């Protein structure tokens, strides 16, 4: 949260270093960075917790449908109302935000704080990110096609395999064959390294935007519009999750998992996915703006819900 504004500020001051063809050669190094992020995720994934949480298929189905269908439909409704008034790349950014998978660390941490069903939270968060590798690009391809733009889904899926799925699988294999203890002991360091790499990708995206003179036509009004739009989307998504949890009559421990995991969107997965899907698109900084605002704000909103849930229901099922 503190690093994102710093990365953007550095892009404004030193755009040549991180832009395409610059000193850092980010058109190559950011791809390696994406691979490391997902290798790290595979290395730290607890297989036992996934197995423990796999049995509640009704909850898992509801969470995934909400995150990958209901929230995108909310986004399409939002786009139909105000999309024409936004810059095209910002408009795409809102739709991209809505089709992203859930967070992993944040969803599990808040489920733990709330006294929710932690194994179910782990299973759904990881499942959402694995499904997101396929579902998010397909949503983006359809959205771009419907607006007259093109995206080679085959090329994107091929790159996603080599940069996301393969490193994730290798990380899980390395974990299972001797690195589990080391990975668990160094989980915080690996997460910090992954977060630092995500900031480098954000920096590179904004460097390309600055070099393309994209922001000369987008001032504070664009940022305010993005912030207001994100708040509206987030309140509708979280409010809808709370309402549906009551309709489905989930137990308290499962209801908080459904609400938190279903409504959250992952910056950690979203930035690498955007890098793979949109490449060196000069408008990538504007496309990423909604998720960069959504990410910190969901921490406060879902954190508040977690605290209220714990006070009301206590520790239910860890």
ZIJOUR-V674531 format. One record per backbone hydrogen bond with DSSP energy under -0.5 kcal/mol. NH is the residue of the N-H (numbers start at 1). CO is the residue of the C=O. If there is no record, write none. Layout:
# ZIJOUR-V674531
[[NH:CO] [NH:CO]]
This chain:
# ZIJOUR-V674531
[[5:1] [6:2] [7:3] [8:4] [9:5] [10:6] [11:7] [12:8] [13:9] [14:10] [18:14] [19:15] [22:19] [24:17] [25:22] [28:25] [29:25] [30:26] [31:28] [32:28] [33:29] [34:30] [35:31] [36:32] [37:33] [38:34] [39:35] [40:36] [41:37] [42:38] [43:39] [44:40] [45:41] [45:42] [47:45] [50:46] [51:47] [52:48] [53:49] [54:51] [56:53] [57:55] [60:56] [61:57] [62:58] [63:59] [64:60] [65:61] [66:62] [67:63] [68:64] [69:65] [70:65] [71:66] [73:69] [74:70] [75:71] [76:72] [77:73] [78:74] [79:75] [80:76] [81:77] [82:78] [83:78] [83:79] [85:82] [86:83] [91:87] [92:88] [93:89] [94:90] [95:91] [96:92] [97:93] [98:94] [99:95] [99:96] [100:97] [108:104] [109:105] [110:106] [111:107] [112:108] [113:109] [114:110] [115:111] [115:112] [116:111] [117:253] [118:116] [118:317] [121:117] [122:118] [123:119] [124:120] [125:121] [126:122] [127:123] [128:124] [129:125] [130:126] [131:127] [132:128] [133:129] [133:130] [134:131] [135:131] [136:132] [137:132] [138:134] [139:135] [140:136] [141:137] [142:138] [143:139] [144:140] [145:141] [146:142] [147:143] [148:145] [149:144] [153:151] [156:152] [157:153] [158:154] [159:155] [160:156] [161:157] [162:158] [163:159] [164:160] [165:160] [166:161] [168:164] [169:165] [170:166] [171:167] [172:168] [173:169] [174:170] [175:171] [176:172] [177:173] [178:175] [179:174] [180:175] [183:179] [184:180] [185:181] [186:182] [187:184] [190:186] [191:187] [192:188] [193:189] [194:190] [195:191] [196:192] [197:193] [198:194] [199:195] [200:196] [201:197] [202:198] [203:199] [204:200] [205:201] [206:202] [207:203] [208:204] [209:205] [210:206] [211:207] [212:208] [213:210] [214:209] [216:213] [217:214] [218:215] [222:219] [223:219] [224:220] [225:221] [226:222] [227:223] [228:224] [229:225] [230:226] [231:227] [232:228] [233:229] [234:230] [235:231] [236:232] [237:233] [238:234] [239:235] [240:236] [241:237] [242:238] [243:239] [244:240] [245:241] [246:242] [247:243] [248:244] [249:246] [250:245] [254:251] [255:251] [256:252] [257:253] [258:254] [259:255] [260:256] [261:257] [262:257] [262:258] [263:259] [264:260] [266:101] [267:265] [270:266] [271:267] [272:268] [273:269] [274:270] [275:271] [276:272] [277:273] [278:274] [279:275] [281:278] [284:281] [285:205] [287:283] [288:284] [289:285] [290:286] [292:288] [293:289] [294:290] [295:291] [296:292] [297:293] [298:294] [299:295] [300:296] [301:297] [302:298] [303:299] [304:300] [305:301] [306:302] [307:303] [308:304] [309:305] [310:306] [311:307] [312:308] [313:309] [314:309] [314:310] [316:115] [316:314] [317:115]]
